[in-house]
Amino acid sequence: KHMAAQEYTRAYNAYSAALQLSPVGPSSHVFLSNRAAALLSLKRYAAAATDARRAVALAPTFGKAHARLGQSLYFLKDYGGAVTAYEEAVHFEPHNEVTKTYLQKARHKLAKHQGKNKDEPSIADTTFANSIATDPQAQAAVVTQGFRGSSSQIIRAVAHSPEGPRDEHNLEDPDFDEAVRIQQRANKFLASKRYKPAIEEYSAALFLVPDDPYLSPELHLGRAHALNGSRRHESARNDSLLAVRLRPSPEGYSTLAKSCFYLKDYEGAIEAFESCIDLLPEGDTLSSFDQAYYNKAERAFEEGISIDDGQSVNTSRSLRSIRSVVPKLPPPRFVPREMAINTVSNVPPPPKHWPQQSPRTPSALKVGPERDVLFLSDSLGIKLNRGFDGIVRVLSVVPDTPGSPIVRDGCVEVGDVVREAAGVDVRRPITNVMWGDTVALIKMAPRPIKLVVAKEISETPVHILEE
């Protein structure tokens, strides 16, 4: 309402209040983009550019944020940056004719100014402290809640900041320092595979430093790793693209390549891996993990495997179809205890004496030569089971096809006995509690991990065969 009534200062205050309530929430990118529009109307172009960059950092596919970044850079006479931002806006909103008009205008200005003196000063050469303008009435809409209850710097950056250019001799930046602290927390969440809080923390750090040439790419890559772990591969690819756009690096292209691979864009994965190889220092090669995915992408691309081959399944549709065929069960019928005992007559009586097992009891298990299997991907692609005899066996194996996300080096077959898993010796019968701890270790251990398996030569128990 304030924007429609051209009350831009009030609109700025209202959006600031919304951002203090939810600095990096699900709608924060909209608040930032709209506040950038209010700042543009107030002719505060540097602050508008920072808000637009923050919106892009929170939602890389939000076309309006790119468009407002382009408009801010246009008024700052950074025509090259404006053209790039408008091109991104058109990419995400191809039917927006207004953005296309501004893109042509920015291209015309860029072509006109390319022949001029490159040393000519412009507004874009001035760096403002914290990159956000102070509004005279900003405190009229200030609230006092922060992101996750621990980062007062985000609230301070949302509310206000000092005007004027930054002192080049004063290298202290509280926003940057707070972003580094948030990044450290996010890295801990990522290492423990707590992807949701990791994504939130990386987003909070990007709110503070959306365009730092060194820290921002690291934050985008960290968030891309967490998004890939959450199976949000499209968002991970967008974050990887933003990272390599800010600062091309082997790590950025490696993350981009794996995101493309998970999306079954094998051609894009190959191109990203090749860019990664080009940026590697002389004498360095791809890691075994990246090389395995590179080889799988090449084989999948040569065989013409794509997302249209029916390999991907619509999860929601599959769940709906499963739910639709489940019959409605009748309510349970009460059966007296005597009737239940009399009707079940074929159950054999329990043995009078149970066999006792001691450490000296000879085991009937016999296995062949042991072989190592190296697993590079998060998913092992195998199903393990601890039987009643305490032995861990392989129940099923997913084939390592070129288009699958499973990467392993070595041969593992159904019926193999696991002798060692992630450094844990399971050659002797283990208890259920020990096996639960081993499974947790396998899930949390960094890749690659090694499993030692062997073919079972002795006769497999009947209950294992049935399972």
ZAZA-992622 format. One line per field, with one value per residue (C-alpha): residue number from 1; x, y negated, z negated; residue in three letters. Coordinates in Angstrom, 1 decimal. Layout:
<rs>
seq NUM_...
xx X_...
yy Y_...
zz Z_...
type ALA_...
</rs>
This chain:
<rs>
seq 1_2_3_4_5_6_7_8_9_10_11_12_13_14_15_16_17_18_19_20_21_22_23_24_25_26_27_28_29_30_31_32_33_34_35_36_37_38_39_40_41_42_43_44_45_46_47_48_49_50_51_52_53_54_55_56_57_58_59_60_61_62_63_64_65_66_67_68_69_70_71_72_73_74_75_76_77_78_79_80_81_82_83_84_85_86_87_88_89_90_91_92_93_94_95_96_97_98_99_100_101_102_103_104_105_106_107_108_109_110_111_112_113_114_115_116_117_118_119_120_121_122_123_124_125_126_127_128_129_130_131_132_133_134_135_136_137_138_139_140_141_142_143_144_145_146_147_148_149_150_151_152_153_154_155_156_157_158_159_160_161_162_163_164_165_166_167_168_169_170_171_172_173_174_175_176_177_178_179_180_181_182_183_184_185_186_187_188_189_190_191_192_193_194_195_196_197_198_199_200_201_202_203_204_205_206_207_208_209_210_211_212_213_214_215_216_217_218_219_220_221_222_223_224_225_226_227_228_229_230_231_232_233_234_235_236_237_238_239_240_241_242_243_244_245_246_247_248_249_250_251_252_253_254_255_256_257_258_259_260_261_262_263_264_265_266_267_268_269_270_271_272_273_274_275_276_277_278_279_280_281_282_283_284_285_286_287_288_289_290_291_292_293_294_295_296_297_298_299_300_301_302_303_304_305_306_307_308_309_310_311_312_313_314_315_316_317_318_319_320_321_322_323_324_325_326_327_328_329_330_331_332_333_334_335_336_337_338_339_340_341_342_343_344_345_346_347_348_349_350_351_352_353_354_355_356_357_358_359_360_361_362_363_364_365_366_367_368_369_370_371_372_373_374_375_376_377_378_379_380_381_382_383_384_385_386_387_388_389_390_391_392_393_394_395_396_397_398_399_400_401_402_403_404_405_406_407_408_409_410_411_412_413_414_415_416_417_418_419_420_421_422_423_424_425_426_427_428_429_430_431_432_433_434_435_436_437_438_439_440_441_442_443_444_445_446_447_448_449_450_451_452_453_454_455_456_457_458_459_460_461_462_463_464_465_466_467
xx 0.0_2.8_4.5_1.3_0.8_4.4_5.2_8.6_10.1_7.2_7.4_11.1_10.3_7.6_9.9_12.6_10.2_9.2_12.9_13.7_10.9_12.2_15.6_16.1_12.7_10.7_9.5_12.6_13.8_10.5_10.9_14.4_13.5_10.6_12.8_15.3_12.4_11.7_15.4_15.5_12.6_14.5_17.6_19.7_21.2_24.1_21.8_19.2_21.9_22.9_19.3_18.9_22.0_20.8_17.5_19.4_21.6_18.4_16.5_18.7_15.8_13.7_13.6_12.5_15.5_17.8_15.8_16.1_19.8_20.1_18.2_20.4_23.6_22.3_21.9_25.3_26.6_27.8_26.3_28.1_26.8_23.3_23.3_24.4_21.7_19.0_20.0_19.5_16.1_15.0_16.3_14.1_11.2_11.3_7.8_8.5_8.6_9.5_12.7_13.5_13.1_15.5_18.0_18.1_18.5_21.4_23.1_22.8_24.4_27.1_28.0_27.9_30.3_32.7_34.7_35.0_37.9_37.9_39.3_36.3_34.9_31.4_29.1_29.8_33.4_32.2_31.9_29.5_29.8_27.8_26.3_22.9_21.5_20.3_16.7_15.8_12.7_14.1_13.7_10.0_9.5_12.3_11.6_14.0_14.0_16.9_17.6_17.8_18.1_21.9_22.9_22.4_24.5_21.8_19.3_21.7_22.3_18.6_17.7_20.4_24.0_26.3_26.4_29.5_32.3_34.3_37.7_40.2_42.6_39.9_39.7_37.3_33.9_31.5_29.2_32.0_33.2_29.7_29.3_32.5_31.2_27.9_29.8_31.7_28.5_27.1_30.2_29.7_26.1_27.2_29.9_27.3_24.8_22.3_21.4_18.4_20.1_23.2_21.2_19.7_23.1_24.6_21.7_22.1_25.8_24.9_22.5_25.4_27.9_26.0_28.9_32.2_34.6_36.1_33.6_30.4_31.5_32.4_29.0_27.2_29.3_28.6_24.9_25.1_26.6_23.8_21.2_22.6_22.5_18.8_18.1_17.4_19.7_18.2_18.8_22.3_23.1_21.9_24.1_27.1_26.5_26.5_29.7_31.6_30.2_31.7_35.0_35.7_37.4_37.9_35.8_32.9_32.9_33.3_30.1_28.3_29.3_27.9_24.7_24.2_24.9_22.3_19.8_20.9_22.2_25.3_26.4_26.5_28.3_31.0_31.5_31.7_34.3_36.3_36.3_37.4_40.3_41.3_41.5_43.5_47.1_49.7_50.3_47.0_44.2_40.6_40.1_39.0_35.5_35.2_37.0_34.4_31.5_33.2_33.6_30.0_28.7_30.7_29.4_25.8_26.1_27.6_24.8_22.2_20.7_18.6_15.9_13.4_14.3_11.9_14.5_13.2_10.0_7.5_7.4_4.2_2.4_3.7_2.6_-0.9_-1.2_0.0_-2.5_-5.3_-5.0_-4.8_-8.1_-9.9_-9.5_-12.4_-12.2_-10.4_-12.5_-12.1_-11.1_-11.1_-7.8_-9.2_-10.4_-7.1_-5.2_-7.5_-7.5_-3.6_-2.8_0.1_2.6_5.4_6.2_9.3_12.4_13.1_16.8_18.2_21.7_24.3_26.9_30.3_33.4_34.9_31.9_33.2_31.4_30.0_30.6_33.1_34.0_36.2_38.9_38.2_38.0_37.8_35.0_35.4_32.2_32.5_28.9_26.7_24.4_26.0_23.4_23.4_21.1_22.8_21.2_22.4_20.9_19.9_23.4_25.0_26.5_26.1_25.2_24.4_20.7_20.5_22.7_21.7_23.6_26.3_24.9_26.3_23.2_22.9_24.2_26.0_29.7_31.8_35.0_35.0_32.7_29.9_27.3_24.1_24.8_28.3_29.4_30.6_33.9_34.7_32.6_34.1_37.0_34.8_35.7_32.5_34.2_32.7_29.0_27.8_24.9_22.0_23.2_26.7_25.2_23.1_26.2_28.0_25.2_25.3_29.0_28.6_26.0_28.1_31.6_33.0_33.3_35.0_34.5_35.7_33.8_35.6_33.3_33.7_31.7_30.0_31.1_29.2_25.5_23.4_20.8_17.2_15.9_18.6_17.6_14.0_14.7
yy 0.0_-2.4_-1.7_-2.3_-5.5_-6.5_-6.6_-5.1_-5.9_-4.2_-1.3_-1.0_-0.9_1.7_4.0_3.5_4.6_7.7_8.5_8.2_10.6_13.1_12.2_15.4_16.9_18.4_14.9_12.9_12.7_11.0_8.5_7.7_7.3_5.0_3.0_2.6_1.2_-1.3_-2.3_-2.8_-5.2_-7.0_-7.1_-5.1_-2.9_-1.3_-0.1_1.1_3.2_4.8_5.7_7.1_9.2_10.5_11.5_13.3_15.1_16.3_17.2_17.5_18.2_15.1_13.1_9.8_9.7_10.0_7.3_4.9_5.6_4.7_1.4_0.5_1.2_-0.8_-3.9_-3.2_-3.3_0.3_1.1_4.4_5.7_4.4_6.3_9.5_9.1_8.3_11.4_13.5_11.9_12.7_16.2_16.8_14.7_15.1_13.5_10.2_7.7_4.8_6.5_7.2_3.5_2.5_5.2_3.6_0.1_1.4_3.0_-0.3_-2.2_0.4_0.2_-3.6_-3.8_-1.1_-3.5_-6.1_-6.6_-3.6_-5.7_-7.9_-7.9_-6.7_-6.2_-2.4_-3.0_-4.2_-1.5_-2.2_-0.9_2.3_1.6_0.5_-3.0_-4.6_-5.7_-8.8_-7.0_-3.5_-3.2_-3.7_-0.1_1.6_4.9_7.0_10.6_12.2_15.3_18.5_16.1_15.8_13.3_9.6_8.5_9.5_7.4_4.5_4.8_4.9_1.9_-0.6_-1.3_-4.4_-6.5_-7.4_-5.6_-3.0_-3.9_-1.9_-1.7_-0.3_3.4_4.4_5.4_6.7_8.1_10.1_11.4_12.5_14.2_16.2_17.3_18.4_20.2_22.2_23.2_24.2_26.3_28.2_28.9_30.0_32.3_34.0_34.2_31.9_30.4_28.2_26.1_26.0_24.4_21.9_20.9_20.5_18.4_16.2_15.7_14.8_12.2_10.4_10.8_11.4_10.3_10.8_12.1_14.7_15.6_15.5_18.3_20.5_19.9_20.7_23.9_24.9_24.4_26.3_29.3_29.2_28.9_31.9_33.8_32.8_34.1_30.5_30.7_28.0_25.4_26.8_26.2_22.6_22.0_23.6_21.3_18.3_19.5_19.9_16.6_14.8_16.7_19.6_22.4_26.1_26.7_24.7_26.5_29.9_29.1_27.9_31.1_33.4_31.3_31.7_35.4_35.9_34.0_36.4_33.5_35.5_33.1_30.3_32.5_33.3_29.6_28.6_31.4_30.2_26.6_28.0_29.8_26.6_24.7_27.3_26.5_28.0_31.7_32.1_34.4_35.0_36.8_40.4_39.4_36.8_39.0_41.8_39.4_38.0_41.5_42.3_39.1_39.8_43.4_42.2_39.5_41.9_44.4_41.6_42.0_39.0_38.1_38.9_42.6_43.4_43.8_41.1_41.6_38.9_39.6_37.8_39.6_42.9_42.3_41.3_44.4_46.6_45.0_45.4_49.2_49.9_51.4_50.2_52.9_53.9_53.2_55.8_58.6_59.5_63.2_64.8_66.2_69.8_69.7_68.4_71.2_73.9_72.7_72.6_76.3_76.5_74.4_76.7_76.6_74.7_76.9_77.9_77.0_74.1_74.5_72.3_70.5_69.6_68.0_71.4_72.8_73.8_71.8_73.5_70.4_70.8_68.1_67.7_65.2_61.7_58.8_55.0_52.9_49.1_47.0_43.4_42.2_41.4_44.3_47.7_49.3_52.5_53.8_55.4_57.6_59.1_62.6_64.5_66.0_62.6_62.7_59.7_60.6_58.7_59.2_57.1_55.1_52.2_52.4_49.7_48.5_45.4_43.3_44.2_42.0_45.0_45.1_48.1_49.7_53.5_56.5_57.2_59.9_61.0_63.5_62.1_62.1_58.7_59.1_55.5_52.3_48.8_50.1_52.1_55.9_58.0_61.3_62.7_62.8_59.4_58.3_56.2_53.2_53.5_53.7_50.6_48.7_50.0_48.9_45.4_45.2_46.3_43.5_40.8_41.8_39.5_41.1_43.1_46.0_49.6_52.8_56.2_59.0_62.7_65.4_67.8_71.3_73.1_73.8_70.7_70.9_71.4_68.2_66.2_67.7_66.9_63.3
zz 0.0_-0.8_2.5_4.4_2.6_3.4_-0.3_0.2_-3.2_-5.0_-2.6_-3.4_-7.1_-6.7_-4.7_-7.3_-10.1_-8.1_-7.6_-11.3_-12.0_-9.4_-8.0_-6.1_-6.1_-3.2_-2.0_-2.9_0.7_1.6_-1.2_-0.2_3.5_2.6_0.2_3.1_5.2_2.4_2.2_5.9_5.6_2.9_5.3_2.9_5.6_3.7_0.9_3.4_5.2_1.9_1.0_4.5_4.2_0.8_2.5_5.2_2.6_0.8_4.0_7.1_9.4_8.4_11.5_9.9_7.7_10.7_12.5_9.5_9.3_12.9_12.4_9.4_11.3_14.3_12.2_10.7_14.3_14.0_17.4_17.8_14.5_15.3_18.6_16.8_14.1_16.7_18.7_15.6_15.0_18.6_18.2_15.2_16.5_20.3_20.8_18.9_21.7_19.4_18.3_22.0_22.7_19.8_21.1_24.5_22.9_20.8_23.8_25.7_22.8_22.5_26.2_26.0_23.0_24.1_26.2_23.5_21.0_18.7_15.9_15.8_12.2_11.6_8.7_8.8_7.7_4.3_1.6_-1.2_-4.8_-5.1_-1.7_-3.0_-3.5_-6.7_-6.6_-8.8_-10.0_-10.1_-13.9_-13.6_-12.6_-14.5_-16.3_-18.3_-17.1_-15.2_-13.1_-15.3_-18.3_-18.0_-15.4_-16.3_-13.4_-10.9_-12.8_-12.8_-9.1_-8.4_-10.6_-9.8_-9.2_-9.0_-5.9_-4.0_-2.3_-4.2_-5.5_-3.5_-6.5_-8.8_-7.8_-10.6_-9.3_-12.0_-9.3_-7.7_-11.1_-12.0_-8.6_-9.3_-12.7_-11.1_-8.4_-11.0_-12.6_-9.2_-8.4_-11.6_-10.7_-7.2_-8.6_-10.8_-7.8_-9.5_-6.1_-7.1_-9.8_-7.6_-4.7_-7.2_-8.5_-5.1_-4.0_-7.1_-6.3_-2.7_-4.0_-5.6_-2.8_0.5_2.8_1.1_3.7_1.4_-1.3_0.7_3.1_0.2_-1.4_1.9_2.3_-1.3_-0.8_2.5_0.7_-1.9_0.8_2.6_-0.6_-0.9_2.6_3.8_6.7_8.9_6.1_5.6_9.2_9.0_5.9_7.7_10.7_8.4_6.8_10.1_11.3_8.3_8.4_10.7_8.9_9.2_6.1_7.6_10.9_9.1_7.1_10.2_12.1_9.4_9.1_12.9_12.7_10.0_12.3_15.1_17.1_18.1_20.8_18.3_15.8_18.4_19.3_15.6_14.9_17.9_16.6_13.2_14.9_16.7_13.4_11.5_10.7_13.0_12.1_10.2_11.3_10.3_7.0_7.2_6.2_9.0_11.6_10.9_11.5_14.6_16.0_15.3_16.9_20.0_20.3_19.6_22.2_24.8_24.1_24.5_21.0_19.9_17.6_20.3_20.4_17.6_14.9_12.7_10.8_9.8_6.0_5.3_8.1_7.0_3.4_4.6_6.7_3.9_1.5_4.0_4.2_0.5_-0.6_-3.7_-6.3_-8.6_-12.3_-14.4_-15.8_-19.5_-20.0_-23.4_-24.6_-24.9_-21.3_-20.0_-21.8_-20.5_-16.9_-16.6_-16.8_-14.4_-16.4_-17.6_-21.3_-22.4_-23.0_-26.6_-26.4_-24.3_-22.9_-24.6_-22.6_-24.1_-22.7_-22.2_-20.3_-16.8_-14.1_-11.0_-8.9_-6.1_-3.6_-0.6_0.1_-1.2_1.3_0.8_2.1_2.1_1.9_3.2_3.1_0.1_1.1_1.0_3.2_1.1_-1.6_-4.6_-7.2_-10.5_-10.8_-13.9_-13.9_-14.3_-10.8_-8.5_-4.9_-1.7_-0.8_2.4_4.7_7.0_10.3_10.8_14.2_15.9_15.1_11.4_8.6_7.0_7.4_6.1_7.0_6.5_6.8_4.2_4.8_3.1_0.4_-0.4_-4.1_-5.4_-7.2_-7.8_-7.5_-7.7_-9.9_-12.2_-12.4_-12.0_-11.4_-14.6_-15.4_-16.7_-18.8_-17.5_-19.5_-18.0_-14.5_-15.1_-16.1_-13.0_-10.7_-12.2_-11.6_-8.0_-7.4_-9.1_-7.8_-5.1_-1.7_-0.4_-2.8_-2.5_-3.1_-3.1_-1.9_-1.1_0.6_-1.9_-1.2_-4.0_-3.8_-4.4_-7.1_-5.9_-7.5_-5.8_-2.4_-3.0_-3.8
type LYS_HIS_MET_ALA_ALA_GLN_GLU_TYR_THR_ARG_ALA_TYR_ASN_ALA_TYR_SER_ALA_ALA_LEU_GLN_LEU_SER_PRO_VAL_GLY_PRO_SER_SER_HIS_VAL_PHE_LEU_SER_ASN_ARG_ALA_ALA_ALA_LEU_LEU_SER_LEU_LYS_ARG_TYR_ALA_ALA_ALA_ALA_THR_ASP_ALA_ARG_ARG_ALA_VAL_ALA_LEU_ALA_PRO_THR_PHE_GLY_LYS_ALA_HIS_ALA_ARG_LEU_GLY_GLN_SER_LEU_TYR_PHE_LEU_LYS_ASP_TYR_GLY_GLY_ALA_VAL_THR_ALA_TYR_GLU_GLU_ALA_VAL_HIS_PHE_GLU_PRO_HIS_ASN_GLU_VAL_THR_LYS_THR_TYR_LEU_GLN_LYS_ALA_ARG_HIS_LYS_LEU_ALA_LYS_HIS_GLN_GLY_LYS_ASN_LYS_ASP_GLU_PRO_SER_ILE_ALA_ASP_THR_THR_PHE_ALA_ASN_SER_ILE_ALA_THR_ASP_PRO_GLN_ALA_GLN_ALA_ALA_VAL_VAL_THR_GLN_GLY_PHE_ARG_GLY_SER_SER_SER_GLN_ILE_ILE_ARG_ALA_VAL_ALA_HIS_SER_PRO_GLU_GLY_PRO_ARG_ASP_GLU_HIS_ASN_LEU_GLU_ASP_PRO_ASP_PHE_ASP_GLU_ALA_VAL_ARG_ILE_GLN_GLN_ARG_ALA_ASN_LYS_PHE_LEU_ALA_SER_LYS_ARG_TYR_LYS_PRO_ALA_ILE_GLU_GLU_TYR_SER_ALA_ALA_LEU_PHE_LEU_VAL_PRO_ASP_ASP_PRO_TYR_LEU_SER_PRO_GLU_LEU_HIS_LEU_GLY_ARG_ALA_HIS_ALA_LEU_ASN_GLY_SER_ARG_ARG_HIS_GLU_SER_ALA_ARG_ASN_ASP_SER_LEU_LEU_ALA_VAL_ARG_LEU_ARG_PRO_SER_PRO_GLU_GLY_TYR_SER_THR_LEU_ALA_LYS_SER_CYS_PHE_TYR_LEU_LYS_ASP_TYR_GLU_GLY_ALA_ILE_GLU_ALA_PHE_GLU_SER_CYS_ILE_ASP_LEU_LEU_PRO_GLU_GLY_ASP_THR_LEU_SER_SER_PHE_ASP_GLN_ALA_TYR_TYR_ASN_LYS_ALA_GLU_ARG_ALA_PHE_GLU_GLU_GLY_ILE_SER_ILE_ASP_ASP_GLY_GLN_SER_VAL_ASN_THR_SER_ARG_SER_LEU_ARG_SER_ILE_ARG_SER_VAL_VAL_PRO_LYS_LEU_PRO_PRO_PRO_ARG_PHE_VAL_PRO_ARG_GLU_MET_ALA_ILE_ASN_THR_VAL_SER_ASN_VAL_PRO_PRO_PRO_PRO_LYS_HIS_TRP_PRO_GLN_GLN_SER_PRO_ARG_THR_PRO_SER_ALA_LEU_LYS_VAL_GLY_PRO_GLU_ARG_ASP_VAL_LEU_PHE_LEU_SER_ASP_SER_LEU_GLY_ILE_LYS_LEU_ASN_ARG_GLY_PHE_ASP_GLY_ILE_VAL_ARG_VAL_LEU_SER_VAL_VAL_PRO_ASP_THR_PRO_GLY_SER_PRO_ILE_VAL_ARG_ASP_GLY_CYS_VAL_GLU_VAL_GLY_ASP_VAL_VAL_ARG_GLU_ALA_ALA_GLY_VAL_ASP_VAL_ARG_ARG_PRO_ILE_THR_ASN_VAL_MET_TRP_GLY_ASP_THR_VAL_ALA_LEU_ILE_LYS_MET_ALA_PRO_ARG_PRO_ILE_LYS_LEU_VAL_VAL_ALA_LYS_GLU_ILE_SER_GLU_THR_PRO_VAL_HIS_ILE_LEU_GLU_GLU
</rs>
